[in-house]
Amino acid sequence: MSKLWWKVLAVVVACAVCVSYASAQEKKGKREGGRHPTVEERFNKLDTNGDKKLSFDEFKAGPFGKKGGDPARLEKLFKKIAGDDEFITLEEFKDFMKQMAERAKKEKGKEPEKKG
């Protein structure tokens, strides 16, 4: 009887591990197969009306506006990206995201300042 008990216990543990792994994969899969979305995919998600350009309302409804920052600062950022018109094109968005990635890369490579 004790051999049967150990087999049952092993099956239960294996099931628990599988469920845990599947749950982790499901969370990971929320990013489309575990990868980060492309710049185009991010742009298209923000472009809710499908006109191939982002209005300020679409921009602030996305992650940039959801961070709870200063609305005036958000508007200034939008105008910086959009340039002379009142919309952000895919190319402008790509340029901005490239600048952000380069900036993050530089920041990551910096040594933390020592206090003291």
Backbone as JSON Lines, residues from 0, in Angstrom:
{"i":0,"aa":"M","n":[0.82,-1.2,0.0],"ca":[0.0,0.0,0.0],"c":[0.86,1.26,0.0]}
{"i":1,"aa":"S","n":[2.03,1.21,0.65],"ca":[2.84,2.41,0.74],"c":[3.44,2.79,-0.61]}
{"i":2,"aa":"K","n":[3.72,1.8,-1.48],"ca":[4.22,2.11,-2.81],"c":[3.17,2.87,-3.61]}
{"i":3,"aa":"L","n":[1.93,2.48,-3.47],"ca":[0.84,3.17,-4.15],"c":[0.73,4.61,-3.65]}
{"i":4,"aa":"W","n":[0.88,4.79,-2.36],"ca":[0.8,6.14,-1.77],"c":[1.87,7.05,-2.36]}
{"i":5,"aa":"W","n":[3.09,6.55,-2.5],"ca":[4.18,7.35,-3.06],"c":[3.94,7.67,-4.53]}
{"i":6,"aa":"K","n":[3.36,6.72,-5.25],"ca":[3.04,6.98,-6.66],"c":[1.98,8.06,-6.79]}
{"i":7,"aa":"V","n":[0.96,8.0,-5.96],"ca":[-0.1,9.03,-5.97],"c":[0.49,10.39,-5.62]}
{"i":8,"aa":"L","n":[1.32,10.42,-4.6],"ca":[1.95,11.67,-4.19],"c":[2.82,12.23,-5.32]}
{"i":9,"aa":"A","n":[3.56,11.37,-6.0],"ca":[4.4,11.82,-7.12],"c":[3.55,12.42,-8.24]}
{"i":10,"aa":"V","n":[2.41,11.79,-8.54],"ca":[1.51,12.31,-9.58],"c":[0.95,13.67,-9.17]}
{"i":11,"aa":"V","n":[0.55,13.81,-7.9],"ca":[0.01,15.08,-7.42],"c":[1.07,16.18,-7.51]}
{"i":12,"aa":"V","n":[2.28,15.89,-7.1],"ca":[3.37,16.88,-7.17],"c":[3.65,17.24,-8.63]}
{"i":13,"aa":"A","n":[3.68,16.25,-9.5],"ca":[3.93,16.52,-10.92],"c":[2.83,17.4,-11.51]}
{"i":14,"aa":"C","n":[1.59,17.15,-11.13],"ca":[0.47,17.99,-11.6],"c":[0.62,19.42,-11.1]}
{"i":15,"aa":"A","n":[1.01,19.58,-9.84],"ca":[1.18,20.92,-9.28],"c":[2.27,21.68,-10.02]}
{"i":16,"aa":"V","n":[3.35,21.0,-10.33],"ca":[4.45,21.63,-11.07],"c":[3.97,22.03,-12.47]}
{"i":17,"aa":"C","n":[3.23,21.16,-13.12],"ca":[2.72,21.46,-14.47],"c":[1.77,22.65,-14.45]}
{"i":18,"aa":"V","n":[0.89,22.71,-13.48],"ca":[-0.06,23.82,-13.37],"c":[0.7,25.12,-13.13]}
{"i":19,"aa":"S","n":[1.69,25.08,-12.26],"ca":[2.49,26.26,-11.97],"c":[3.22,26.74,-13.21]}
{"i":20,"aa":"Y","n":[3.81,25.81,-13.95],"ca":[4.53,26.15,-15.18],"c":[3.57,26.72,-16.22]}
{"i":21,"aa":"A","n":[2.4,26.11,-16.37],"ca":[1.41,26.58,-17.34],"c":[0.94,27.98,-16.99]}
{"i":22,"aa":"S","n":[0.77,28.25,-15.71],"ca":[0.36,29.58,-15.27],"c":[1.42,30.61,-15.61]}
{"i":23,"aa":"A","n":[2.67,30.27,-15.39],"ca":[3.77,31.18,-15.72],"c":[3.84,31.42,-17.22]}
{"i":24,"aa":"Q","n":[3.64,30.38,-18.01],"ca":[3.65,30.53,-19.46],"c":[2.48,31.37,-19.94]}
{"i":25,"aa":"E","n":[1.34,31.23,-19.28],"ca":[0.17,32.02,-19.66],"c":[0.44,33.5,-19.42]}
{"i":26,"aa":"K","n":[1.03,33.82,-18.28],"ca":[1.37,35.22,-17.99],"c":[2.38,35.73,-18.99]}
{"i":27,"aa":"K","n":[3.36,34.9,-19.31],"ca":[4.38,35.27,-20.28],"c":[3.75,35.45,-21.66]}
{"i":28,"aa":"G","n":[2.79,34.62,-21.99],"ca":[2.13,34.67,-23.29],"c":[1.29,35.91,-23.5]}
{"i":29,"aa":"K","n":[1.0,36.64,-22.44],"ca":[0.23,37.87,-22.6],"c":[1.0,38.9,-23.4]}
{"i":30,"aa":"R","n":[2.29,38.69,-23.57],"ca":[3.11,39.55,-24.39],"c":[3.32,38.91,-25.74]}
{"i":31,"aa":"E","n":[2.34,38.25,-26.26],"ca":[2.39,37.64,-27.57],"c":[3.54,36.65,-27.69]}
{"i":32,"aa":"G","n":[3.4,35.54,-27.02],"ca":[4.41,34.49,-27.1],"c":[5.63,34.76,-26.26]}
{"i":33,"aa":"G","n":[5.53,35.66,-25.3],"ca":[6.65,35.93,-24.43],"c":[7.6,36.98,-24.96]}
{"i":34,"aa":"R","n":[7.37,37.52,-26.13],"ca":[8.26,38.54,-26.67],"c":[7.64,39.92,-26.51]}
{"i":35,"aa":"H","n":[8.48,40.91,-26.53],"ca":[7.96,42.28,-26.46],"c":[7.35,42.65,-27.81]}
{"i":36,"aa":"P","n":[6.29,43.44,-27.79],"ca":[5.7,43.85,-29.07],"c":[6.65,44.77,-29.84]}
{"i":37,"aa":"T","n":[6.55,44.72,-31.15],"ca":[7.38,45.6,-31.99],"c":[6.88,47.03,-31.86]}
{"i":38,"aa":"V","n":[7.67,47.97,-32.35],"ca":[7.28,49.38,-32.32],"c":[6.0,49.57,-33.12]}
{"i":39,"aa":"E","n":[5.9,48.89,-34.26],"ca":[4.69,49.01,-35.08],"c":[3.47,48.48,-34.34]}
{"i":40,"aa":"E","n":[3.63,47.36,-33.62],"ca":[2.52,46.79,-32.86],"c":[2.09,47.74,-31.74]}
{"i":41,"aa":"R","n":[3.07,48.36,-31.08],"ca":[2.73,49.33,-30.03],"c":[1.98,50.53,-30.62]}
{"i":42,"aa":"F","n":[2.48,51.02,-31.76],"ca":[1.84,52.15,-32.42],"c":[0.41,51.8,-32.81]}
{"i":43,"aa":"N","n":[0.23,50.64,-33.43],"ca":[-1.1,50.22,-33.88],"c":[-2.07,50.04,-32.71]}
{"i":44,"aa":"K","n":[-1.55,49.59,-31.58],"ca":[-2.41,49.44,-30.4],"c":[-2.87,50.81,-29.89]}
{"i":45,"aa":"L","n":[-1.98,51.79,-29.95],"ca":[-2.35,53.15,-29.52],"c":[-3.29,53.83,-30.52]}
{"i":46,"aa":"D","n":[-3.13,53.5,-31.8],"ca":[-3.93,54.12,-32.87],"c":[-5.32,53.47,-32.9]}
{"i":47,"aa":"T","n":[-6.15,53.88,-31.96],"ca":[-7.45,53.21,-31.77],"c":[-8.42,53.41,-32.93]}
{"i":48,"aa":"N","n":[-8.29,54.51,-33.67],"ca":[-9.22,54.72,-34.78],"c":[-8.65,54.26,-36.13]}
{"i":49,"aa":"G","n":[-7.4,53.76,-36.13],"ca":[-6.82,53.17,-37.33],"c":[-6.46,54.14,-38.44]}
{"i":50,"aa":"D","n":[-6.27,55.43,-38.11],"ca":[-5.96,56.41,-39.15],"c":[-4.46,56.56,-39.42]}
{"i":51,"aa":"K","n":[-3.66,55.69,-38.83],"ca":[-2.21,55.65,-39.04],"c":[-1.48,56.86,-38.48]}
{"i":52,"aa":"K","n":[-2.08,57.5,-37.48],"ca":[-1.44,58.59,-36.77],"c":[-2.05,58.68,-35.37]}
{"i":53,"aa":"L","n":[-1.26,59.17,-34.44],"ca":[-1.73,59.26,-33.05],"c":[-2.12,60.68,-32.71]}
{"i":54,"aa":"S","n":[-3.33,60.83,-32.23],"ca":[-3.77,62.13,-31.7],"c":[-3.28,62.22,-30.26]}
{"i":55,"aa":"F","n":[-3.39,63.4,-29.68],"ca":[-2.99,63.56,-28.29],"c":[-3.84,62.67,-27.39]}
{"i":56,"aa":"D","n":[-5.14,62.56,-27.67],"ca":[-6.02,61.71,-26.86],"c":[-5.59,60.25,-26.91]}
{"i":57,"aa":"E","n":[-5.22,59.76,-28.09],"ca":[-4.74,58.38,-28.2],"c":[-3.42,58.2,-27.46]}
{"i":58,"aa":"F","n":[-2.56,59.19,-27.57],"ca":[-1.25,59.13,-26.91],"c":[-1.4,59.1,-25.39]}
{"i":59,"aa":"K","n":[-2.24,59.97,-24.86],"ca":[-2.38,60.04,-23.39],"c":[-3.17,58.85,-22.83]}
{"i":60,"aa":"A","n":[-3.93,58.16,-23.68],"ca":[-4.66,56.97,-23.22],"c":[-3.74,55.76,-23.1]}
{"i":61,"aa":"G","n":[-2.56,55.86,-23.68],"ca":[-1.59,54.77,-23.64],"c":[-0.73,54.82,-22.4]}
{"i":62,"aa":"P","n":[0.35,54.04,-22.41],"ca":[1.2,53.94,-21.22],"c":[1.86,55.25,-20.81]}
{"i":63,"aa":"F","n":[2.08,56.15,-21.75],"ca":[2.71,57.41,-21.39],"c":[1.81,58.25,-20.51]}
{"i":64,"aa":"G","n":[0.52,58.22,-20.77],"ca":[-0.43,58.98,-19.97],"c":[-0.87,58.26,-18.72]}
{"i":65,"aa":"K","n":[-0.78,56.95,-18.71],"ca":[-1.24,56.16,-17.56],"c":[-0.26,56.17,-16.4]}
{"i":66,"aa":"K","n":[0.93,56.69,-16.61],"ca":[1.92,56.7,-15.55],"c":[1.62,57.75,-14.49]}
{"i":67,"aa":"G","n":[0.58,58.54,-14.71],"ca":[0.17,59.5,-13.7],"c":[1.04,60.73,-13.62]}
{"i":68,"aa":"G","n":[1.72,61.04,-14.71],"ca":[2.59,62.2,-14.73],"c":[1.83,63.5,-14.9]}
{"i":69,"aa":"D","n":[2.58,64.56,-14.92],"ca":[2.04,65.9,-15.09],"c":[1.44,66.04,-16.49]}
{"i":70,"aa":"P","n":[0.16,66.42,-16.61],"ca":[-0.47,66.55,-17.93],"c":[0.24,67.56,-18.84]}
{"i":71,"aa":"A","n":[0.74,68.65,-18.27],"ca":[1.45,69.64,-19.07],"c":[2.75,69.05,-19.64]}
{"i":72,"aa":"R","n":[3.4,68.24,-18.84],"ca":[4.64,67.59,-19.29],"c":[4.35,66.57,-20.39]}
{"i":73,"aa":"L","n":[3.24,65.86,-20.25],"ca":[2.83,64.89,-21.26],"c":[2.53,65.59,-22.58]}
{"i":74,"aa":"E","n":[1.85,66.72,-22.5],"ca":[1.53,67.48,-23.71],"c":[2.81,68.0,-24.37]}
{"i":75,"aa":"K","n":[3.76,68.43,-23.57],"ca":[5.04,68.92,-24.09],"c":[5.79,67.78,-24.81]}
{"i":76,"aa":"L","n":[5.77,66.59,-24.21],"ca":[6.4,65.43,-24.83],"c":[5.72,65.1,-26.16]}
{"i":77,"aa":"F","n":[4.38,65.12,-26.16],"ca":[3.63,64.84,-27.39],"c":[4.04,65.81,-28.49]}
{"i":78,"aa":"K","n":[4.09,67.09,-28.17],"ca":[4.44,68.11,-29.17],"c":[5.88,67.94,-29.66]}
{"i":79,"aa":"K","n":[6.76,67.52,-28.77],"ca":[8.15,67.27,-29.16],"c":[8.23,66.13,-30.17]}
{"i":80,"aa":"I","n":[7.47,65.07,-29.95],"ca":[7.47,63.93,-30.86],"c":[6.76,64.27,-32.16]}
{"i":81,"aa":"A","n":[5.62,64.94,-32.06],"ca":[4.78,65.23,-33.23],"c":[5.4,66.26,-34.16]}
{"i":82,"aa":"G","n":[6.2,67.14,-33.63],"ca":[6.78,68.18,-34.48],"c":[5.76,69.27,-34.76]}
{"i":83,"aa":"D","n":[5.68,69.69,-36.01],"ca":[4.84,70.84,-36.38],"c":[3.35,70.54,-36.45]}
{"i":84,"aa":"D","n":[2.99,69.29,-36.68],"ca":[1.56,68.98,-36.79],"c":[1.0,68.52,-35.44]}
{"i":85,"aa":"E","n":[-0.24,68.14,-35.44],"ca":[-0.9,67.74,-34.19],"c":[-1.05,66.23,-34.06]}
{"i":86,"aa":"F","n":[-0.25,65.49,-34.81],"ca":[-0.32,64.04,-34.79],"c":[1.07,63.44,-34.79]}
{"i":87,"aa":"I","n":[1.18,62.23,-34.27],"ca":[2.44,61.49,-34.31],"c":[2.29,60.4,-35.36]}
{"i":88,"aa":"T","n":[3.19,60.42,-36.34],"ca":[3.19,59.38,-37.37],"c":[3.99,58.18,-36.88]}
{"i":89,"aa":"L","n":[3.89,57.09,-37.61],"ca":[4.65,55.89,-37.26],"c":[6.15,56.19,-37.27]}
{"i":90,"aa":"E","n":[6.62,56.92,-38.26],"ca":[8.05,57.24,-38.34],"c":[8.5,58.09,-37.15]}
{"i":91,"aa":"E","n":[7.68,59.06,-36.76],"ca":[8.02,59.88,-35.58],"c":[8.03,59.02,-34.32]}
{"i":92,"aa":"F","n":[7.09,58.11,-34.23],"ca":[7.02,57.21,-33.08],"c":[8.23,56.3,-33.04]}
{"i":93,"aa":"K","n":[8.64,55.77,-34.2],"ca":[9.82,54.91,-34.28],"c":[11.06,55.68,-33.83]}
{"i":94,"aa":"D","n":[11.22,56.91,-34.31],"ca":[12.37,57.72,-33.92],"c":[12.39,57.95,-32.41]}
{"i":95,"aa":"F","n":[11.24,58.26,-31.86],"ca":[11.14,58.5,-30.42],"c":[11.49,57.24,-29.63]}
{"i":96,"aa":"M","n":[10.95,56.1,-30.03],"ca":[11.22,54.85,-29.33],"c":[12.69,54.46,-29.44]}
{"i":97,"aa":"K","n":[13.3,54.75,-30.58],"ca":[14.72,54.47,-30.76],"c":[15.54,55.34,-29.8]}
{"i":98,"aa":"Q","n":[15.19,56.61,-29.69],"ca":[15.87,57.51,-28.76],"c":[15.71,57.02,-27.32]}
{"i":99,"aa":"M","n":[14.51,56.57,-26.98],"ca":[14.26,56.06,-25.63],"c":[15.11,54.81,-25.35]}
{"i":100,"aa":"A","n":[15.21,53.93,-26.33],"ca":[16.0,52.71,-26.15],"c":[17.49,53.04,-25.99]}
{"i":101,"aa":"E","n":[17.98,53.98,-26.79],"ca":[19.38,54.38,-26.68],"c":[19.65,55.03,-25.33]}
{"i":102,"aa":"R","n":[18.73,55.84,-24.88],"ca":[18.87,56.5,-23.58],"c":[18.88,55.47,-22.45]}
{"i":103,"aa":"A","n":[17.99,54.49,-22.53],"ca":[17.93,53.45,-21.51],"c":[19.21,52.62,-21.5]}
{"i":104,"aa":"K","n":[19.74,52.36,-22.7],"ca":[20.97,51.59,-22.8],"c":[22.13,52.34,-22.14]}
{"i":105,"aa":"K","n":[22.2,53.65,-22.38],"ca":[23.24,54.47,-21.77],"c":[23.1,54.48,-20.25]}
{"i":106,"aa":"E","n":[21.87,54.64,-19.79],"ca":[21.62,54.67,-18.35],"c":[21.98,53.34,-17.7]}
{"i":107,"aa":"K","n":[21.71,52.26,-18.4],"ca":[22.0,50.93,-17.85],"c":[23.5,50.72,-17.72]}
{"i":108,"aa":"G","n":[24.27,51.29,-18.63],"ca":[25.71,51.12,-18.62],"c":[26.44,51.99,-17.62]}
{"i":109,"aa":"K","n":[25.76,52.98,-17.07],"ca":[26.4,53.89,-16.12],"c":[26.59,53.21,-14.79]}
{"i":110,"aa":"E","n":[27.67,53.59,-14.14],"ca":[27.92,53.11,-12.78],"c":[27.04,53.89,-11.82]}
{"i":111,"aa":"P","n":[26.45,53.25,-10.86],"ca":[25.64,53.98,-9.88],"c":[26.54,54.9,-9.05]}
{"i":112,"aa":"E","n":[26.0,56.08,-8.77],"ca":[26.76,57.02,-7.97],"c":[26.84,56.54,-6.55]}
{"i":113,"aa":"K","n":[28.04,56.67,-5.98],"ca":[28.23,56.25,-4.59],"c":[27.95,57.42,-3.67]}
{"i":114,"aa":"K","n":[27.16,57.15,-2.66],"ca":[26.86,58.18,-1.66],"c":[27.84,58.04,-0.52]}
{"i":115,"aa":"G","n":[28.23,59.17,-0.01],"ca":[29.06,59.04,1.17],"c":[30.1,59.99,1.24]}
